[in-house]
Amino acid sequence: MNSLQRSQDFISGLTVDRPPFHPILMRFAAQYAGVKYKDFCLSYKHKCETNILCATDFSYDWVNVMSDAYAEASAYGTKLTYPENNLPQVTEYLIKEINDVDNLSVLKVRDHSRLIARVDEVREFNRLVGDTQFICGWVEGPLAAYCDIRDLSAACMDMYENPEKLKIALNVMTESAIGFITEQVKAGAHCIGIGDAVCSLISPDLYQEFIFPLEKALIDHTHSLNAMVKLHICGNTTAILPDMIKTGADIVDIDHLVTSMGDFMQLFSAKQVPSGNSDPVSVIRDGNPQSIEKSVLHCFNVTDGRGIVSAGCEIPPDTSTENFRAYSEAARSLAKYY
């Protein structure tokens, strides 16, 4: 059974040989492949080569386009610098005053180099591994996209001080994401990830008012294109996790700060699965083969075997190759329970 079939069948509730292994690798992957992180972010060919190398060497079941959160922000006009071997840094946010929202317009993929590059990357993945690997595209969720063009503190204050202007901006973000999703699915993405991590910082009421309908619109649109959806909100999402599941996302990421995935399993439909939730730092980076295997087995048990093997968020770049290989082996060892 190849990785594409394993991932799609598992999510759909069909019989597979083991749960899929979908670790989130960005800086670790670049470091393992000897690629400068600037190139990993800005060169889709480097990112494709790196992902395929790591998927092959560590036997995991997807490839993805994640590198940094700023593709859309760059297209809108936020100014960034890209250090050689570190995360991109914002030098100037686009939205300085709330009335700047009036100047926002929906992004057209063909007009922006970083959006074009992501579509090209999906197309390259499809050319190289499309029949064997689960290809995951990516868009920023509405609130995350807004925070990337507006300082985080100011964005949160806008919920209270400028809610109507914020809703205008979030609708622009959503419409832009719909177009971006469409182009990635056309290029060969089997799944679209929606990253809206900042939502773990807001209340359930605010999530319902500002974000839930927009994320659901993105998910419904993706489903209309016959692609799956992964909803990624890292952090402690305990309070909003029931609503995250109600969005209808096929894969719902659950971070280690949620103390038990098992408490939410009855909320998932037959064709939805959680992904997580080993601690990427204390378990994967700082643990040993025994503690890693224990964590993977615990997640398997509390989800009754219905969880994708993953940490709740990115594997730290300074994780040893030995520990990550032990993580891969622990994921594959679940086959003995099938």
C-alpha positions in Angstrom: 0.0 0.0 0.0 1.6 3.3 -1.0 1.4 6.5 1.0 -1.3 8.2 -1.0 -3.7 5.2 -0.8 -2.9 4.7 2.9 -3.6 8.4 3.7 -6.8 8.7 1.7 -8.2 5.3 2.7 -7.4 5.8 6.4 -9.2 9.2 6.5 -12.2 7.7 4.7 -12.5 4.9 7.2 -11.3 2.1 4.9 -9.0 -0.7 5.8 -5.3 0.1 5.8 -2.1 -1.6 6.9 -1.2 1.1 9.5 -2.1 4.7 10.4 -0.4 7.3 8.1 2.7 9.1 9.4 2.4 12.9 8.7 5.1 14.8 10.6 5.4 18.5 10.1 8.9 19.1 8.9 10.3 22.5 7.8 13.5 23.6 9.4 14.5 20.0 10.3 13.9 19.0 6.7 16.0 21.8 5.3 18.8 21.1 7.7 18.7 17.3 7.0 19.0 18.0 3.3 21.7 20.6 3.6 19.5 23.3 2.2 19.6 26.9 3.4 16.3 27.9 4.9 16.0 30.9 2.7 16.2 28.6 -0.3 13.7 26.2 1.3 11.2 29.1 1.6 11.8 30.8 -1.8 12.7 28.0 -4.2 10.0 25.5 -4.8 12.4 23.1 -6.4 14.6 23.0 -3.3 11.5 22.4 -1.1 10.2 19.6 -3.4 13.6 17.9 -3.4 13.9 18.2 0.4 10.4 16.9 1.1 10.8 13.9 -1.2 14.2 13.1 0.3 12.8 13.2 3.9 9.7 11.3 3.0 11.8 8.6 1.4 14.5 8.4 4.1 12.0 8.4 7.0 9.1 6.5 5.4 6.4 9.1 6.0 3.2 9.4 4.1 2.8 12.9 2.8 4.6 15.8 1.2 3.6 19.4 1.7 4.3 23.0 0.7 4.8 24.4 4.2 7.9 26.6 4.8 6.7 29.9 6.3 3.4 31.7 6.8 4.2 34.7 4.7 3.4 33.8 1.1 0.0 35.6 1.2 1.3 38.4 3.4 4.1 39.1 0.9 1.5 39.2 -1.9 -0.6 41.7 0.1 2.4 43.9 0.7 3.9 43.1 4.1 7.7 43.6 3.9 10.0 40.8 4.9 13.6 39.7 5.1 14.7 36.2 4.6 17.8 35.3 6.7 20.0 32.5 5.2 19.2 30.0 7.9 16.4 31.2 10.0 12.7 32.1 9.8 11.6 35.0 7.7 11.1 38.3 9.6 8.6 41.0 9.1 10.2 44.4 8.7 6.9 46.4 8.0 3.3 45.3 8.3 0.9 46.4 5.6 -2.0 47.5 7.9 -0.7 50.2 10.2 -4.0 52.0 10.8 -7.3 50.3 10.7 -8.5 52.4 7.8 -5.8 50.8 5.7 -8.2 47.9 5.5 -10.1 49.9 2.9 -7.2 49.4 0.5 -7.2 45.6 0.6 -8.2 43.7 -2.5 -8.6 40.1 -3.3 -5.3 38.4 -4.4 -5.1 37.0 -7.9 -2.6 34.1 -7.8 -1.1 34.9 -11.2 0.0 38.4 -10.1 2.2 37.3 -7.2 5.5 35.3 -7.4 5.2 33.5 -4.1 1.6 32.3 -4.8 2.7 31.2 -8.3 5.7 29.4 -6.7 3.4 27.4 -4.4 1.1 26.3 -7.3 4.3 25.4 -9.2 5.5 23.4 -6.2 2.3 21.4 -6.0 2.5 20.8 -9.8 6.1 19.6 -9.4 5.1 17.2 -6.5 2.3 15.9 -8.7 4.8 15.3 -11.5 7.3 13.5 -9.3 5.3 11.6 -6.7 1.6 12.3 -7.5 0.5 8.6 -7.8 2.3 7.6 -4.6 2.4 10.4 -2.0 -0.4 12.4 -0.4 0.3 15.9 -1.6 -0.9 18.7 0.8 -1.1 22.3 -0.4 -1.5 25.1 2.1 -3.3 28.4 2.7 -3.3 30.7 5.7 -6.6 30.8 7.6 -8.4 34.1 7.8 -7.2 35.3 11.2 -3.6 34.1 10.6 -3.5 35.8 7.3 -4.8 39.1 8.9 -2.2 38.9 11.6 0.5 38.5 9.0 -0.4 41.9 7.6 -1.3 43.5 10.9 0.7 43.3 14.1 -0.7 40.4 16.3 -1.6 42.7 19.3 -3.3 45.2 17.0 -5.2 42.4 15.3 -6.6 41.1 18.6 -7.6 44.6 19.7 -9.4 45.0 16.4 -11.9 42.3 17.5 -13.1 44.7 20.2 -12.4 48.2 18.8 -12.9 47.7 15.1 -15.0 44.5 14.6 -16.7 45.6 11.4 -13.4 46.7 9.7 -11.9 43.4 10.8 -14.7 41.4 9.3 -14.2 43.3 6.0 -10.5 42.2 6.1 -11.3 38.6 7.0 -13.7 38.3 4.1 -11.0 39.5 1.7 -8.6 37.0 3.2 -11.2 34.2 2.7 -12.0 35.1 -0.9 -8.3 35.3 -1.7 -7.8 31.9 -0.1 -10.6 30.4 -2.1 -8.8 31.3 -5.3 -5.5 30.1 -4.0 -7.0 26.7 -3.0 -8.6 26.3 -6.4 -5.2 26.8 -8.2 -3.4 24.3 -5.9 -6.1 21.6 -6.3 -6.0 22.1 -10.1 -2.2 21.6 -9.9 -2.6 18.3 -8.1 -3.0 18.8 -4.4 -4.9 15.9 -2.8 -5.4 17.9 0.4 -5.3 21.6 1.4 -3.9 22.6 4.8 -5.5 25.6 6.5 -3.2 27.1 9.1 -4.9 29.4 11.6 -2.8 29.0 14.7 -3.6 32.3 16.3 -7.1 31.0 16.9 -5.9 29.1 19.9 -5.5 32.5 21.6 -9.1 33.6 21.2 -12.3 32.6 23.0 -14.9 30.2 21.7 -17.3 33.1 21.3 -14.8 35.1 19.2 -13.9 32.0 17.2 -17.6 31.4 16.4 -18.3 35.1 15.5 -15.3 35.9 13.4 -13.6 32.7 12.2 -15.7 29.5 12.2 -18.0 30.5 9.2 -15.0 31.5 7.1 -13.0 28.4 7.8 -16.1 26.3 7.1 -16.5 28.2 3.8 -12.9 27.3 2.8 -13.4 23.7 3.8 -16.7 23.4 1.9 -15.1 25.0 -1.2 -12.2 22.5 -1.0 -14.6 19.6 -0.7 -16.4 20.9 -3.8 -13.2 20.4 -5.7 -12.9 16.8 -4.4 -9.9 17.5 -2.3 -9.5 16.9 1.5 -8.7 19.5 4.2 -6.4 19.5 7.1 -7.2 22.2 9.7 -4.1 23.2 11.7 -4.5 25.3 14.8 -1.7 24.6 17.2 -1.6 25.6 20.8 -4.2 24.8 23.5 -7.3 24.4 21.4 -9.3 22.5 24.1 -12.0 25.2 24.2 -12.5 25.5 20.4 -11.8 21.9 19.4 -15.5 20.9 19.2 -16.0 23.8 16.7 -12.9 22.9 14.8 -14.3 19.4 14.3 -17.7 20.9 13.3 -16.0 22.7 10.4 -16.0 19.4 8.6 -12.2 19.3 8.1 -11.1 15.8 7.2 -8.0 16.1 9.3 -8.0 18.1 12.5 -4.5 18.7 14.1 -4.4 18.5 17.8 -1.4 19.8 19.7 0.1 18.3 22.8 -1.3 21.2 25.0 -4.7 19.5 24.6 -4.4 17.0 27.4 -6.4 14.1 25.9 -7.5 13.5 22.3 -9.7 10.7 23.6 -12.1 13.2 25.1 -13.1 14.5 21.7 -13.2 11.3 19.6 -17.0 10.9 19.8 -17.3 14.3 18.0 -15.5 13.1 14.8 -17.5 11.7 12.0 -16.6 8.4 10.4 -14.6 10.2 7.7 -12.8 12.6 10.0 -9.6 11.9 11.9 -7.4 13.7 14.4 -3.7 14.2 13.8 -1.3 14.3 16.8 -0.5 14.8 19.5 3.0 13.9 20.7 4.9 16.9 22.1 7.5 17.8 19.5 9.9 19.2 22.1 9.8 17.1 25.2 9.0 13.8 23.4 10.5 13.9 19.9 13.4 16.2 20.3 14.4 15.6 24.0 13.1 12.0 24.4 14.6 8.6 23.5 13.4 5.7 21.4 11.5 4.2 24.3 9.6 7.4 25.3 8.9 8.2 21.7 7.4 4.8 21.1 5.4 5.1 24.3 3.9 8.4 23.1 3.0 7.1 19.7 1.3 4.1 21.2 -0.6 6.2 23.7 -2.0 8.4 20.9 -2.9 5.3 19.0 -4.8 3.9 22.0 -6.7 7.1 22.9 -7.9 7.5 19.4 -8.9 3.8 19.0 -6.4 3.6 16.1 -8.1 6.5 14.2 -5.3 9.1 14.6 -2.7 10.1 12.1 0.7 9.8 13.7 2.1 13.3 14.1 3.2 15.8 16.7 0.9 18.8 17.2 3.2 21.1 15.4 6.6 21.4 13.7 9.4 19.1 14.7 12.2 21.3 16.0 15.2 21.7 13.7 17.7 20.6 16.4 16.0 17.2 16.8 18.6 14.5 16.3 18.3 12.3 13.2 18.4 9.3 15.6 15.3 10.5 17.5 13.4 11.3 14.3 14.3 7.9 12.9 13.0 6.3 16.1 9.8 8.3 15.6 9.4 6.9 12.1 10.0 3.4 13.4 7.4 3.8 16.1 4.9 5.0 13.6 5.5 2.0 11.3 5.5 -0.4 14.3 1.7 0.3 14.7 1.2 -2.1 11.8 1.4 -5.0 14.2 -1.9 -3.9 15.8 -3.7 -4.3 12.4 
